[in-house]
Amino acid sequence: MFDEIRFNKIDRLPKYVFAAVNEIKMAARRAGEDIIDFSMGNPDGPAPKHIIDKLIEAAQKPKNHGYSASKGIYKLRLAICNWYERRYGVALDPETEAVATMGSKEGYVHLVQAITNPGDVAIVPDPTYPIHSYAFILAGGSVHKMYLKFNENYEVDEEQFFADLQKAFHEAFPKPKYLVVNFPHNPSTATVTPIFYEKLVELAKKERFYIISDIAYADLTYDGYRTPSILAVDGAKDVAVESFTLSKSYNMAGWRVGFVVGNKKLVGALQKIKSWIDYGMFTPIQVAATVALNGPQDCVEEIRQKYEKRRDVLVESFSRAGWKINKPKATMFIWARIPEEFRSMGSLEFSKKLLTEAKVAVSPGIGFGEGGEEYVRIALIENEKRIRQAAKNIKRFLKNYKGEA
Ligand SMILES: Cc1ncc(COP(=O)(O)O)c(C=O)c1O
């Protein structure tokens, strides 16, 4: 009915590439096959006990059951600002420079809705966490692509980044208003140095654009690497906001708690749009999130160590099986270049093959943009025993292939 009524925004969203792999995975499972699933970035453990206890306690109080504050309760915003102060030495005003969000994804999408005029251009490095670019498309803007380049240790080639960024500024029309950065990066795990942000803030002031930085994986770092914050740069608040989430650091993905802090104009725009759209998270979740940020942080260290161990087991066992991969310095992912003999088939076909022949599910790199075509993303969400089993399956798969070739 009503074929002439079309939903242009929805039509601009492509079919989810990951759905193709998912369908095969579900069919295999229905047929009784054991699929080792590294495809989703969904943390596999529970939230720490003291946070759950606080949620239960707060949920028992009748006063916590009404509508909450759309920008987050004051105590949570204060805890967010204190977290920044402790961690990065950055002073923030909980009233005007912080907003609690229903996960960082909600915060990001609504921020972009709030600040994008029709036709506005944003620069988003490719590959990318898909919503980083599609939020602009949904908001009526457009994205100017720039390929992200990094070395074999997944460190961003910063010189190249700035050369490419300058070029993008000169090529794009109209002139881009926004740049999205996400380091440590999903999917590539790429990292940057603090100097990177100093240069970026300087350039933003010169070229007059805002920066949206997403540090969802800030706590998941290895081998002594520490995630820098753009807000630690002097004057960064003039041009940047940054988002963080409790999803990964505290295993609270389903709770939907994150935040955006920094530039008053952008934070204010997000606070305003949220005040029209929602009534805030369930208060007990906000109370428990406050405890997560203010309380003991050994739980974060335990979660970090779990991923580190899995990273080591995966990289070592897959490499021994014949798929050479380097260790990333951060995130809960491995961004693995497809073995040479399979590269020409593309990441989607390779992922399907790996699934049907080795019973291992990964995310095809093309789902994150053209810059991901030679890679697959492996999420560290299966335990060590299952990772070793996957390595065995892959060894057999590679051997069979060589036997055929
Ligand atoms: C880079 C990045 N940002 C944001 C998110 C969303 O996190 P949240 O659960 O806070 O919405 C993810 C989730 O995978 C992510 O990878």
The ligand as an SDF file (V2000), in Angstrom:
LIG
                    3D

 16 16  0  0  0  0  0  0  0  0999 V2000
   33.7040    2.8600   18.9150 C   0  0  0  0  0  0  0  0  0  0  0  0
   32.4320    2.5840   19.6130 C   0  0  0  0  0  0  0  0  0  0  0  0
   31.7300    3.6070   20.0920 N   0  0  0  0  0  0  0  0  0  0  0  0
   30.5670    3.4130   20.7180 C   0  0  0  0  0  0  0  0  0  0  0  0
   30.0490    2.1490   20.8860 C   0  0  0  0  0  0  0  0  0  0  0  0
   28.7030    2.0100   21.5280 C   0  0  0  0  0  0  0  0  0  0  0  0
   28.7970    1.8170   22.8540 O   0  0  0  0  0  0  0  0  0  0  0  0
   27.5540    2.0250   23.7930 P   0  0  0  0  0  0  0  0  0  0  0  0
   27.2400    0.6900   24.3380 O   0  0  0  0  0  0  0  0  0  0  0  0
   28.0520    2.9570   24.8360 O   0  0  0  0  0  0  0  0  0  0  0  0
   26.4410    2.6110   23.0220 O   0  0  0  0  0  0  0  0  0  0  0  0
   30.7390    1.0430   20.4020 C   0  0  0  0  0  0  0  0  0  0  0  0
   30.1750   -0.2950   20.5750 C   0  0  0  0  0  0  0  0  0  0  0  0
   30.6010   -1.2800   20.0810 O   0  0  0  0  0  0  0  0  0  0  0  0
   31.9620    1.2750   19.7450 C   0  0  0  0  0  0  0  0  0  0  0  0
   32.6460    0.2700   19.2330 O   0  0  0  0  0  0  0  0  0  0  0  0
  1  2  1  0
  2  3  1  0
  2 15  2  0
  3  4  2  0
  4  5  1  0
  5  6  1  0
  5 12  2  0
  6  7  1  0
  7  8  1  0
  8  9  2  0
  8 10  1  0
  8 11  1  0
 12 13  1  0
 12 15  1  0
 13 14  2  0
 15 16  1  0
M  END
$$$$
